[in-house]
Amino acid sequence: MLIERADPALAEKMGEVGLGAWAQSAFGMHDAGRTDRHKLRQEFIRFCREKPETILVAGADGKILGWGAREDMDNIISDLWVGPHAQGQGVGAALLAALEEAIAKQGLGFAELETFAGNAGAVRFYERHGYEAVWRGMKFSASLNYELDKVRFRKSLREAA
């Protein structure tokens, strides 16, 4: 597996991976048809095309396995998506570690991220990787166009710096 900066020419493929991961997650399974999936796919593609410098992509054998982003290039991990075909293979852990390393290299002492509180798999994943919940509440998602019960996690990166 290779992790590298995103290529905007691959935005459509990255968008498909993001949408596929969303659809298989508790986000997608509890959506109850509220989200316009075509619009969400287009938002994934737009983000990948317009902000490739913020994205790290994991790939193998010419296939995109997943991607993660720091939309504002700060200590907040805004996205972490692993395609359904690559889940359970260490892709998410590798992307998370690469994003944390980039944050630590900037001299930032901690990483933060948020996920849907009902996404038990994601919650367990982040806790296994040293994240602690620091906030929980309702938050509006512009891309989904409704409020979600979210949990924010934080991890100290002092040892990684």
N, C-alpha and C positions, 0 to 999 in steps of 0.2 A: 504494500500500500504506500502510495506517495501522497504527501500533503503539500499543496502549493497554492499560490495566489490564484484567484479566479481569472478566467479569460472571458471577457464579455461576449465573445463569439459563442460561448457555451451556455448563455443565459437561458435559452429555452429548455435545454436538458436539465439544467440546475433547477429551473422552475418546476419541471415535472417531478424531480426528486423531492423538492420541498412540498409540493401538493400531495404526492403519494405518502410521504411521511406524516403530513398533517391528517390525511384521510384515515390512516391506520392508527392514529393516536386517539387518546381520550378526547382531544379537541374535536376531531372529526366525528368520532362515534357518538358524542353527546350533542352534536350540532343540531340534530332534528330538522335538517333541511333549511335552516335559517340563512346559511351562507350561500352566496352566489359563487359556486365553485369556478366558473369560468372567470369571473372577476378576480377571485383569489389567485388563480393560476397566473393571470396577467400581472397581478401585483408582485408575485414571486419573480416573474421574468423581468419586469421593470426594475426591481431592486437589484437583481443580479447583473443586469445590463448597465445600470447607472452607477452602481457602487462597488465595482469589482475589487477595488483597492482595500475594501473593508472585509473581504470574504476569503476564507481558506477552504479549499476543496480537497476532499479525500477521493482518490481514484486508484483503480487497479485494472490492468488489462484493457485500457481504453474506456472504462466505464466510470461514471461518477457514482460514488458510493454514498456520499453525503457532503454537507458543507455547513460551515459555521461562520458567523459574522460578528463584528463589533461595529455597528452602524455609525457610531460617532467617533470611533477610534479612541475610546476612553476605556474605562475598566468594566464597562457593561457589555456582557455577551448578549446580543440582541436575538441571535438565531442559532439554532443547532438542529439540523435536520439530517436524518439518516434514512435513506431509501428502504422500503420494506424488504427488498431483496438482500440488503446488507446488514440488517439489524442483528444484534447478538454476536457480531464478529469483531468487536473492539473498535469499530469505526468511530462511534460517538466518543469513546474514551480518548482515542488518539486526537480527534479534533478538539476536544475540550482541553487536553494537555497543551496542544499547540496554541490555542487561544490564550490560555493562562500564561504560557511562556512569553507571548508577545506583550501581554499586559505587564508582566513582571519586568521585562526589558525596558519598558517605558518608565520604570521606577515607581509604578503604582502598587500600593501595598495589599490590595484585595481585589477580587473579581466579584461581580454581582450578575445575577440573571433572574428571570421570572419564568414561571410556567403555570399552566392551568392546575389549580389545586386538586382537581379530580383526576389528574393524570398520575395515578399511583406509580406507574413504571418510571416516569420521569422523576418524580419526587424521590423514589428509592435510588435511582441512578445518581442524582446529585448528592444525596446524603452519603452514598458509598464513596463518592469522590471528594469528601471532606467539606461539603457545603452545609451551612446551617440556616434554617429559616429565620428571617429577621422581620418579616411583615407578611400579613395575609389580609386580603380585602377584595372588594369588587373594583374592577378597573375596565373602562371602556376600550374595546379593541376596534380601531378604525378599519382594519382590514376585514374583520368579521362583521362589523356593524352592530355589535351588542356587547353588553357587559359580561365579564367572566370573573369567577372567583379565582383570584391569582395568589400565588405565594412567591415572595422574593427571597432568594438565597444569597448568602455571602460566604466567601472563603478567603482566608488570609493567605497571601502569597509571599510573605516575608522569607520563608524558607526556600522559595523558588527563585528569588532575586539573585 
